[in-house]
């Protein structure tokens, strides 16, 4: 079960056949390289607290071989890509590589959890190229819904692999440089043996909207409002945070941040120079003292999470802001499958208190943009790169099947789909061995501070 020196393997332990809790392994010459280490949230309808369970891939296969690990790369600062590091790194005990912004988020998360910070934690810049043991790795800056997201060009003897991570094409990203597939031109992208590709939106026609489009839609929606306004979004979306701060300035409002995760992300973005120096939030403690027409708050809890800022606002239990008739809540986020009941309950509680609700799922304006490629973006990728092999990941079976069909119809010589535990041979001869490695899930029991198998 050790990769030979004349072959390159890909082995997903999490995130293939599901959306969330990514954990990917590349094998070559007796060594392993890990890419991402994330969590997922499972909702228990019978829970008395209403809080979701924190689950993550079981790393037992690679933990038993930790002496063969050359490193763990975190591609970006989303929970489903880095959220398990504070829980699982002690089992892996290997160097961790990531960009400065993501390293800042990881330090905050480890500190908040009281967990051991990975050591060494090695910061790399987008576009850097490093030799990590048996693997030559180049970080490729792309656009997504959090800064410094990078695809990886992984080279071994006789094999070149593009690991896309999460991506989209965005010519107006608000934060960070724009990116499109044509930026990937040059000899390094010729003759790719394999592309390991995000499948999240493979069932959706067209293209994902730009973050710039969302900024326009939010401004158009918010400008005519006269009461207090709360915008709910994912805390990790720094571009959305920047847009709301700019809109506050443009409309004569003062913006405050409600929610610990949002405040932590703001500090990380500020420390890494991702926010315009002219736009700053005020302390959330000052919001209630402003005239109603000046109040603009950005809040966590767009998925109906119990205990989040928006949940407290709906129940009128938030210590620093109270909403009522004439006020508006704008959901600048899609409802993640599985959260429909929680979000519907939240909206119902807001409207019961005569608070107007505008949801991005139902608005004619663009109030949210996915960070993942739709079909036309995937087609652009495959027609540009013409890889020998595509392996769809980051999706359920129907998403990966759709991605594979797009790949084969638009320039890929072959496509293979599978699930966690399948061993994919990338070179010298493509192939797959089904359920080659054991996989599973672990769950964090907060009250006991321990992990259990589920």
LINFENFEN-V685640 format. One record per pair of residues at least 24 apart in sequence whose C-alpha atoms are under 8 Angstrom apart, sorted by the first residue. I is the first residue (numbers start at 1). GAP is how many residues later the second one is. D is the distance in whole Angstrom. If there is no record, write none. Layout:
BEGIN
I_GAP_D / I_GAP_D
END
This chain:
BEGIN
2_25_8 / 2_28_5 / 2_29_8 / 3_24_5 / 3_25_5 / 3_26_6 / 3_27_5 / 3_28_7 / 4_24_6 / 4_25_5 / 4_26_6 / 5_24_4 / 5_25_7 / 6_151_7 / 6_152_8 / 6_421_8 / 6_422_7 / 7_151_8 / 7_418_7 / 7_419_7 / 7_420_5 / 7_421_6 / 8_148_7 / 8_151_7 / 8_417_6 / 8_418_6 / 8_419_5 / 8_420_7 / 9_414_7 / 9_415_6 / 9_416_5 / 9_417_6 / 9_418_7 / 10_413_6 / 10_414_5 / 10_415_6 / 10_416_7 / 11_409_8 / 11_410_6 / 11_411_6 / 11_412_5 / 11_413_6 / 12_407_7 / 12_408_5 / 12_409_6 / 12_410_7 / 12_411_8 / 13_44_7 / 13_45_8 / 13_46_7 / 13_407_5 / 13_408_6 / 13_426_6 / 14_42_8 / 14_43_5 / 14_406_6 / 14_425_8 / 15_378_7 / 15_379_5 / 15_380_7 / 15_405_7 / 16_376_8 / 16_377_5 / 16_378_5 / 16_379_6 / 16_380_7 / 16_402_7 / 16_403_5 / 16_404_5 / 17_376_7 / 17_377_7 / 17_378_6 / 17_379_4 / 17_380_5 / 17_383_8 / 17_401_7 / 17_402_5 / 17_403_7 / 18_376_6 / 18_377_5 / 18_378_4 / 18_379_8 / 19_181_7 / 19_375_5 / 19_376_5 / 19_377_6 / 20_60_5 / 20_61_8 / 20_374_7 / 21_34_8 / 21_35_5 / 21_36_6 / 21_58_8 / 21_59_5 / 21_60_6 / 21_63_8 / 22_35_8 / 22_58_6 / 22_59_6 / 22_372_7 / 23_34_7 / 23_58_8 / 28_106_7 / 28_107_8 / 28_128_7 / 29_105_7 / 30_38_7 / 31_37_5 / 31_38_6 / 31_39_7 / 31_102_8 / 31_103_7 / 32_36_6 / 32_37_5 / 32_38_6 / 32_39_8 / 33_36_6 / 33_37_6 / 33_38_5 / 33_39_6 / 33_40_8 / 33_102_7 / 34_35_8 / 34_37_6 / 34_38_4 / 34_39_6 / 35_37_6 / 35_38_5 / 35_39_6 / 35_40_7 / 36_36_7 / 36_37_6 / 36_38_5 / 36_39_6 / 36_45_5 / 36_46_6 / 37_37_7 / 37_43_7 / 37_44_5 / 37_45_5 / 37_46_7 / 37_47_5 / 37_48_6 / 38_40_8 / 38_41_6 / 38_42_4 / 38_43_4 / 38_44_5 / 38_45_5 / 38_46_5 / 38_47_7 / 39_40_6 / 39_41_5 / 39_42_7 / 39_43_7 / 39_44_5 / 39_45_5 / 40_39_8 / 40_40_6 / 43_295_7 / 43_296_8 / 49_257_8 / 50_255_8 / 50_256_6 / 51_254_7 / 51_255_6 / 52_253_8 / 53_390_7 / 53_391_7 / 54_389_6 / 54_390_6 / 55_386_7 / 55_387_6 / 55_388_4 / 55_389_6 / 56_28_6 / 56_385_6 / 56_386_5 / 56_387_7 / 57_382_7 / 57_383_6 / 57_384_5 / 57_385_6 / 58_381_6 / 58_382_5 / 58_383_5 / 58_384_5 / 58_395_8 / 59_29_8 / 59_32_8 / 59_380_8 / 60_379_8 / 61_376_7 / 61_377_7 / 61_378_8 / 62_30_8 / 63_28_6 / 63_29_5 / 66_25_8 / 66_26_6 / 66_27_7 / 66_28_7 / 69_25_7 / 70_24_7 / 70_25_7 / 70_62_6 / 70_63_5 / 70_64_7 / 71_24_5 / 71_25_6 / 71_26_7 / 71_61_7 / 71_62_8 / 72_24_5 / 72_25_6 / 73_24_5 / 73_25_6 / 74_24_5 / 74_28_8 / 75_24_8 / 75_74_6 / 75_75_5 / 75_76_7 / 75_77_8 / 75_90_7 / 76_26_6 / 76_70_7 / 76_71_8 / 76_72_7 / 76_73_5 / 76_74_7 / 77_24_8 / 77_25_5 / 77_28_7 / 77_29_8 / 77_69_7 / 77_70_8 / 77_72_8 / 77_159_7 / 78_68_8 / 78_158_7 / 82_24_7 / 86_24_6 / 86_27_7 / 86_29_6 / 86_30_7 / 86_31_7 / 86_32_8 / 87_28_7 / 89_29_7 / 90_26_8 / 90_28_8 / 93_25_8 / 93_26_8 / 94_24_8 / 94_25_7 / 94_26_8 / 95_24_6 / 95_25_5 / 95_26_6 / 95_27_7 / 96_24_6 / 96_25_5 / 96_26_6 / 97_24_6 / 97_25_5 / 97_26_6 / 97_27_7 / 98_24_6 / 98_25_5 / 98_26_6 / 99_24_5 / 99_25_5 / 99_26_6 / 99_27_7 / 99_49_7 / 100_24_7 / 100_25_7 / 100_172_7 / 101_46_7 / 101_47_7 / 101_167_7 / 101_168_7 / 101_171_6 / 102_46_7 / 104_164_6 / 105_159_8 / 105_160_7 / 105_163_6 / 108_156_7 / 126_24_7 / 141_38_8 / 142_25_6 / 142_26_8 / 142_27_8 / 142_36_8 / 142_37_6 / 142_38_8 / 143_24_6 / 143_25_6 / 143_26_6 / 143_27_6 / 143_30_7 / 143_33_8 / 143_34_8 / 143_35_7 / 143_36_6 / 143_228_8 / 144_24_6 / 144_26_8 / 144_227_5 / 144_228_7 / 145_91_8 / 145_92_5 / 145_93_7 / 145_94_7 / 145_225_7 / 145_226_5 / 146_90_6 / 146_91_5 / 146_92_6 / 146_93_7 / 147_28_7 / 147_29_7 / 147_91_7 / 147_127_8 / 148_28_8 / 158_269_7 / 158_270_7 / 159_33_8 / 159_34_6 / 159_267_8 / 159_268_6 / 159_269_8 / 160_31_8 / 160_32_5 / 160_33_5 / 160_34_7 / 161_31_6 / 161_32_6 / 161_33_5 / 161_34_6 / 161_35_8 / 162_30_7 / 162_32_6 / 162_33_5 / 162_34_6 / 163_32_6 / 163_33_5 / 163_34_6 / 164_31_7 / 164_32_6 / 164_33_5 / 164_34_7 / 165_32_7 / 165_33_6 / 166_32_6 / 166_205_7 / 166_206_6 / 167_31_7 / 167_204_6 / 167_205_5 / 167_206_6 / 168_40_7 / 168_203_6 / 168_204_5 / 168_205_5 / 168_206_8 / 168_209_7 / 169_39_8 / 169_41_8 / 169_204_7 / 169_208_7 / 170_39_8 / 170_40_5 / 170_41_7 / 171_39_7 / 172_38_6 / 172_39_6 / 172_40_5 / 172_41_8 / 173_37_6 / 173_38_5 / 173_39_6 / 173_66_7 / 174_37_6 / 174_38_6 / 174_65_6 / 174_68_8 / 174_69_7 / 175_63_7 / 175_64_5 / 175_67_8 / 175_99_7 / 175_100_8 / 176_98_7 / 181_199_7 / 181_200_6 / 181_203_7 / 182_202_7 / 189_196_7 / 190_195_7 / 191_195_8 / 191_196_7 / 191_197_7 / 192_193_7 / 192_194_8 / 192_195_5 / 192_196_6 / 193_194_6 / 193_195_5 / 193_196_6 / 193_233_7 / 193_234_7 / 194_193_6 / 194_194_6 / 194_195_5 / 194_196_6 / 194_197_7 / 194_232_6 / 195_192_7 / 195_194_6 / 195_195_5 / 195_196_6 / 196_194_6 / 196_195_5 / 196_196_6 / 196_197_7 / 197_193_7 / 197_194_6 / 197_195_5 / 197_196_6 / 197_197_8 / 198_174_7 / 198_175_8 / 198_194_6 / 198_195_5 / 198_196_5 / 198_197_7 / 199_173_8 / 199_174_8 / 199_193_6 / 199_194_6 / 199_195_5 / 199_196_5 / 199_200_6 / 199_201_6 / 199_204_6 / 200_172_6 / 200_173_7 / 200_194_6 / 200_195_5 / 200_196_8 / 200_199_6 / 201_171_6 / 201_172_6 / 201_173_5 / 201_174_7 / 201_198_7 / 202_171_7 / 202_172_6 / 202_173_5 / 202_176_8 / 202_197_5 / 202_198_7 / 202_200_6 / 202_201_5 / 203_171_7 / 203_172_7 / 203_195_8 / 203_196_6 / 203_199_6 / 203_200_8 / 204_170_5 / 204_171_6 / 205_169_6 / 205_170_5 / 205_171_7 / 206_168_6 / 206_169_6 / 206_170_5 / 206_171_8 / 207_166_7 / 207_167_5 / 207_168_7 / 207_169_6 / 207_170_6 / 208_161_6 / 208_162_6 / 208_163_7 / 208_164_7 / 208_165_6 / 208_166_6 / 209_157_8 / 209_159_8 / 209_160_5 / 209_161_7 / 210_159_6 / 211_28_7 / 211_29_7 / 211_157_8 / 211_158_6 / 213_153_6 / 214_152_5 / 214_153_5 / 214_154_6 / 214_155_7 / 215_25_7 / 215_28_6 / 215_29_8 / 215_152_8 / 216_150_8 / 217_148_5 / 217_149_5 / 217_150_6 / 218_26_8 / 218_29_8 / 218_148_8 / 218_149_6 / 219_28_6 / 221_144_8 / 223_28_6 / 225_68_8 / 225_103_8 / 226_66_7 / 226_67_5 / 226_100_8 / 226_101_8 / 227_65_5 / 227_66_5 / 227_68_8 / 227_99_5 / 227_100_5 / 227_101_7 / 228_64_5 / 228_65_6 / 228_66_7 / 228_67_5 / 228_68_6 / 228_95_7 / 228_98_8 / 228_99_5 / 228_100_6 / 229_66_6 / 229_67_5 / 229_68_6 / 229_98_6 / 229_99_5 / 229_100_6 / 229_101_7 / 230_66_6 / 230_67_5 / 230_68_6 / 230_69_7 / 230_98_6 / 230_99_5 / 230_100_6 / 231_65_8 / 231_66_6 / 231_67_5 / 231_68_6 / 231_98_6 / 231_99_5 / 231_100_6 / 231_101_6 / 232_66_6 / 232_67_5 / 232_68_6 / 232_69_7 / 232_70_5 / 232_78_7 / 232_97_7 / 232_98_6 / 232_99_5 / 232_100_6 / 232_101_7 / 233_65_7 / 233_66_7 / 233_67_6 / 233_68_7 / 233_69_6 / 233_98_6 / 233_99_5 / 233_100_5 / 234_66_7 / 234_67_8 / 234_68_7 / 234_99_7 / 235_26_6 / 235_27_5 / 235_30_7 / 235_65_6 / 236_26_7 / 236_29_6 / 238_27_7 / 238_28_7 / 238_31_7 / 238_36_8 / 241_25_8 / 241_57_8 / 242_33_6 / 242_34_7 / 242_37_8 / 244_54_7 / 245_34_6 / 245_35_7 / 245_36_7 / 246_33_6 / 248_48_7 / 249_30_7 / 252_42_6 / 253_40_7 / 253_41_4 / 253_42_6 / 253_43_6 / 254_27_7 / 254_28_7 / 254_33_8 / 254_40_6 / 254_41_6 / 254_42_6 / 255_25_8 / 255_26_5 / 255_27_6 / 255_40_7 / 255_41_5 / 255_42_5 / 255_43_7 / 256_25_5 / 256_26_5 / 256_27_6 / 256_28_5 / 256_31_7 / 256_40_7 / 256_41_5 / 256_42_6 / 257_24_7 / 257_25_8 / 257_26_7 / 257_27_6 / 257_40_6 / 257_41_5 / 257_42_6 / 258_26_7 / 258_39_7 / 258_40_6 / 258_41_5 / 258_42_7 / 258_51_6 / 259_40_6 / 259_41_5 / 259_49_7 / 259_50_5 / 261_39_8 / 262_37_7 / 262_38_7 / 284_36_7 / 285_35_5 / 286_34_8 / 287_33_7 / 287_34_7 / 288_32_6 / 288_33_5 / 288_34_7 / 302_29_6 / 302_30_8 / 302_31_7 / 302_33_8 / 302_41_7 / 303_32_6 / 303_33_7 / 303_36_6 / 303_39_7 / 303_40_6 / 304_35_7 / 304_38_5 / 304_39_5 / 304_40_8 / 304_41_8 / 304_42_6 / 305_37_7 / 311_35_7 / 314_32_7 / 314_35_6 / 314_36_5 / 315_34_7 / 315_35_8 / 323_32_7 / 324_29_6 / 324_30_6 / 324_31_6 / 325_28_7 / 325_29_5 / 325_30_5 / 325_31_8 / 326_28_7 / 326_29_6 / 326_30_7 / 327_28_5 / 327_29_6 / 328_27_6 / 328_28_5 / 328_29_6 / 328_30_8 / 329_26_7 / 329_27_6 / 329_28_5 / 329_29_6 / 330_27_6 / 330_28_5 / 330_29_6 / 330_30_8 / 331_26_8 / 331_27_6 / 331_28_5 / 331_29_6 / 331_36_8 / 332_27_7 / 332_28_5 / 332_35_5 / 332_36_5 / 333_26_8 / 333_27_6 / 333_28_8 / 333_34_7 / 333_35_5 / 333_36_8 / 334_26_6 / 334_27_6 / 334_34_7 / 335_26_7 / 375_31_8 / 378_25_8 / 378_28_7 / 378_29_8 / 379_27_7 / 379_28_7 / 379_31_6 / 382_25_6 / 382_28_6 / 382_29_5 / 382_30_6 / 383_27_5 / 383_28_5 / 383_29_8 / 384_27_8 / 385_26_8 / 386_24_8 / 386_25_5 / 386_26_5 / 386_27_7 / 387_24_7 / 387_25_5 / 387_26_7 / 388_24_6 / 388_25_5 / 388_26_6 / 389_24_6 / 389_25_5 / 389_26_5 / 389_27_7 / 389_37_8 / 389_41_8 / 390_24_6 / 390_25_5 / 390_26_6 / 391_24_6 / 391_25_5 / 391_26_6 / 392_24_7 / 392_25_6 / 393_24_8
END
